Amino acid sequence: MQVEVMPIETLVLSIVVLLLGTKLNDAIAWLREHLIPPAVTGGIVFSAIVAVIYAVSDVEVTFDMRIRDLLLLVFFSTIGLSAKLSTLRAGGVALAKLVGAAAVFLVLQDAAGIGIAVALGERPGYGLMAGSVSLAGGHGTAIAWGAEAEAVGLKNASAIGLAFATFGLVAGGIIGGPIASRLIRSNGLEAPQAPPDELESAPDERQRSTGIRPRPVLTTLFVLGICVEFGSFVNESLSEAGVVLPGFLTSMFVGIVITNVSDAVGIKLPSETFDNFGNVSLSLFLSMSLMDMQLWSLAEAAQLIVTALFVQILVMNVFAMLVVFRAMGRDYDAAVITAGFAGLGLGATPVALANMSAVTDRYGPSPKAYLVVPLVGAFFIDLLNAVTIKFFIGALTRWVG
């Protein structure tokens, strides 16, 4: 028997799941220390309950995800709206080097994932879900591209992607600190005595105000509405021209244009409110996605998941120490950046920041790392990942065809 939960009820349940995850994270130190998002914690618990219900009573609970799809567009719109060229220029040469390293790594990550899938006799498309789609991309990207993959017959792609994104989040938080510690000790590195002058202007998130006023909220709703609606128009126009892209990418590009045009003409947008909307939409989006994750469907892919995660962790360790550390200058800042890159490449920006925080709390500050790593995570990684994924999809299509 199948029971379908309607959109409003799904939204209400996702809020309950998010609150449950917050309570569990507050109560369990391991979850807090590894920065597991409350939506992931609550969503996994809820999906486990749904799986038990299915196993015991053969009742399959499904959810209407129309609101979730809108939240995805809103989240990626806020990513685009945060991509200001004026901020990106502050990163300088270090930022350019890390972006270059990230571009190379994404290709390696996808190549490794596809290689593992082929070696295990799985369809090559699953290799992308075992690569940058879910690991560097995270839960939101895994669901977005998973839906695209399922539309062309890749069964359970979204659920498999969510599993990779979740385990990658944990792995990225575990390996970053030890990598940096090993580099610091083996190379005799020390934190600089004083931050360089050009880095003193790096943005400090802790200084942001948290107040909510009606006008910024209304402005944000208006701008996000433009991103979603005009992004849909652009997507349809590109589709008619033979260029097929996921809807969230065009919404993100519209956001990039809006924020930089506003900067150019001197219009100040409520960036803090954009961030708040982005955080809320992502949290609810993840809650809904994980609520709908049919755990029993992952049993068939268990070998792929375990094998791919082991190999991807190995790839990250080797690349971080041999490429990222050397490219960033082989100094203390490079070691901290390497720890952040490990969290970024397997998990998400918050994991990268947590890794760097653990290192700097012990060894000393690194303003350079706190400038360039969040910039790569907030903007470049999504753009690079989209290009990389599209490249491999095209290559696989030609290969399979």
Secondary structure, DSSP 8 states (H G I E B T S, - for coil): -EEEE-HHHHHHHHHHHHHHHHHHHHH-HHHHHTT--HHHHHHHHHHHHHHHHHHHH--EEEE--HHHHHHHHHHHHHHHHT--HHHHGGGHHHHHHHHHHHHHHHHHHHHHHHHHHHHTT--HHHHHHTTTTTTTTHHHHHHHHHHHHHHTT-TTHHHHHHHHHHHHHHHHHHHHHHHHHHHHHHHT----SS--GGGTT---GGG------HHHHHHHHHHHHHHHHHHHHHHHHHHHTT----HHHHHHHHHHHHHHHHHHHT----HHHHHHHHHHHHHHHHHHHHHT--GGGGGGGHHHHHHHHHHHHHHHHHHIIIIIHHHTTSSHHHHHHHHHHHHHHHT-HHHHHHHHHHHHHHH---HHHHHHHHHIIIIIHHHHHHHHHHHHHHHHHHHH-
